[in-house]
Amino acid sequence: MGLLSLLRKLRSTPEKELRILLLGLDNAGKTTLLKQLASEEVTQVTPTAGFNIKSVVSDGFKLNVWDIGGQSKIRPYWKNYFENTDVLIYVIDSSDRKRLEETGDELAELLLDDKLKQVPLLVFANKQDIAGALKASEIAECLKLVKLKDRTWQIQACSALEGTGVKSFPLIGFADLQDLWLT
C-alpha cells in the first residue's frame, strides 16, 4: 500500500490514538519539542521534574505524548512508562558533544528492554540551530543506529526552539507502522 493510499484510508477511519514515549537526557529539548507539537509558546520552558502528558491531534491521529524528565535521578523510573508504547521518541542535544556517549548508552539500554523491543524509534537530533551541532547523520553514526536491524528507526534533524523539523514527524514511518495504525 502506497503512502497516498494509506493516508486516504487513515483519513476515512475514526481518529486513531498512539501512545508516544518522549525520552532523552536532561536539557535535550524534550519539553520544548512537545510544546512545539502542541503549538504552544516555547519561550518559557522549565525542566521536567517528573513527567508531562499532552494529547496532540495531528493528521487524524490523537498522539498521547508522555514527556519524562531526563535527569539522572529520574532515568531509573523510565521503565515504568514503557508499557503499551507505540512509538519511542528519543531527543538528543546535537550541540552537546560531551554527553554524546552518555546519551548513546542510555538509548542502547532502552533498546534492550523487552517492553520496547518492537517499538519504532524516532531520534530527534535537536538544537541544529546552534553553531557546531552535529548533523543527524553524524549522530546516527556515533550511536551506531545503522546497526539496528530488528526495529524501524529514523533520525530527524530539528530545532525544537525554532520549530524546524518538528511537525513533519507523524508522517515518518507510515508504511512500516500501517499494521499498528490500521487495526
C-alpha positions in Angstrom: 0.0 0.0 0.0 1.5 3.3 -1.0 1.7 6.4 1.2 -1.1 8.2 -0.5 -3.4 5.2 -0.4 -2.6 4.8 3.3 -3.3 8.5 4.1 -6.6 8.3 2.3 -7.6 5.2 4.2 -6.5 6.7 7.5 -8.4 9.9 7.0 -11.6 7.9 6.3 -11.2 5.9 9.6 -12.0 7.2 13.0 -9.3 9.0 14.9 -6.6 6.6 16.0 -4.7 7.0 19.2 -1.0 6.5 19.6 1.0 6.4 22.9 4.3 8.1 22.4 7.1 8.0 24.9 9.4 11.0 24.7 12.8 10.4 26.4 16.3 11.8 26.4 18.8 13.3 28.7 18.1 16.4 30.7 18.4 19.6 28.7 18.0 17.8 25.4 14.8 19.8 24.5 12.1 17.2 25.1 9.6 19.6 26.6 10.3 22.3 24.1 9.7 19.7 21.3 6.4 18.7 22.9 5.3 22.3 23.2 6.1 22.9 19.5 4.0 19.8 18.6 1.1 21.2 20.7 1.5 24.7 19.1 2.3 26.2 22.4 4.6 29.1 23.3 8.2 27.9 23.8 9.8 31.0 25.3 9.5 29.8 28.9 10.2 26.1 29.4 11.2 24.7 32.8 12.9 21.4 33.3 10.6 18.5 33.7 10.9 17.2 37.3 8.6 14.2 36.7 6.5 13.9 33.6 4.2 15.9 31.3 1.4 14.4 29.3 -0.1 16.1 26.3 -2.6 15.0 23.7 -1.9 16.4 20.2 -4.2 15.8 17.3 -2.3 15.6 14.0 -3.2 14.1 10.6 -6.2 12.3 12.1 -4.3 10.8 15.0 -4.5 11.6 18.6 -0.9 11.5 19.9 -0.8 10.9 23.6 2.8 12.1 24.3 4.4 11.2 27.6 7.4 13.5 28.2 9.5 12.1 31.0 12.3 14.1 32.8 15.8 13.2 31.8 17.8 13.9 34.9 20.0 11.0 36.1 17.9 10.5 39.3 14.7 10.2 37.2 16.1 7.8 34.4 15.7 4.6 36.5 11.9 5.3 36.5 11.7 5.5 32.7 10.9 1.8 32.6 7.6 2.4 34.5 6.3 4.1 31.3 7.3 1.5 28.7 4.1 -0.5 28.7 1.8 0.0 25.6 4.2 2.4 23.9 3.5 2.7 20.2 6.4 5.0 19.3 9.6 5.8 21.2 11.0 9.3 20.5 14.5 9.9 21.8 15.7 13.5 21.8 19.5 14.3 21.7 21.2 17.7 22.2 23.3 17.7 19.0 25.4 20.6 20.3 26.5 18.8 23.5 29.3 16.6 22.3 30.5 15.9 25.9 27.3 14.0 26.6 27.1 12.0 23.4 28.5 8.9 24.9 26.1 9.2 27.9 23.1 9.6 25.7 24.2 6.8 23.5 24.5 4.5 26.5 21.0 5.4 27.7 19.5 4.9 24.3 21.2 1.5 23.9 19.9 0.4 27.3 16.3 1.4 26.3 16.5 -0.6 23.1 17.4 -3.7 25.0 14.3 -3.7 27.1 11.7 -6.3 26.1 8.8 -3.9 26.5 10.3 -1.7 23.8 11.5 -4.5 21.6 9.1 -4.0 18.6 8.5 -0.2 19.2 9.6 2.0 16.3 12.3 4.6 17.2 12.4 8.2 16.1 15.6 10.1 17.2 15.4 13.9 17.1 18.8 15.4 16.6 17.8 18.6 18.3 19.4 22.1 18.6 20.5 22.2 15.0 20.2 26.0 15.3 23.4 26.0 17.5 26.7 26.5 15.7 28.8 23.3 15.8 25.9 21.0 16.3 26.5 17.5 15.0 24.5 16.6 11.9 21.8 13.9 12.2 23.9 11.6 10.1 26.9 12.1 12.4 24.8 11.3 15.4 23.3 8.2 13.7 26.9 7.0 13.0 28.1 7.8 16.6 25.2 5.9 18.1 25.5 3.0 15.6 21.9 3.4 14.6 22.6 1.8 11.2 23.3 -1.5 13.1 19.7 -1.6 14.3 18.3 -4.4 12.2 15.4 -5.5 14.4 13.4 -2.3 14.5 12.0 0.5 12.5 14.0 3.7 13.2 14.6 7.1 11.8 16.6 10.2 12.8 15.3 13.7 12.2 17.4 16.9 12.4 15.4 19.6 14.2 15.4 22.7 16.3 12.7 22.5 18.8 13.2 26.1 19.8 12.7 27.3 16.2 10.2 24.6 15.3 12.2 23.4 12.3 12.0 19.7 11.5 9.5 19.1 14.3 6.0 18.9 12.9 6.7 16.6 10.0 7.3 13.5 12.2 3.8 12.0 12.3 4.2 11.0 8.6 7.5 9.3 9.2 7.4 5.6 9.0 3.7 5.3 8.0 4.5 2.4 5.7 6.2 0.4 8.4 3.5 1.3 11.0 0.4 0.7 8.9 -0.5 -2.5 10.7 -0.4 -0.8 14.0 -2.4 2.2 12.9 -5.0 0.4 10.7 -6.0 -2.2 13.3 
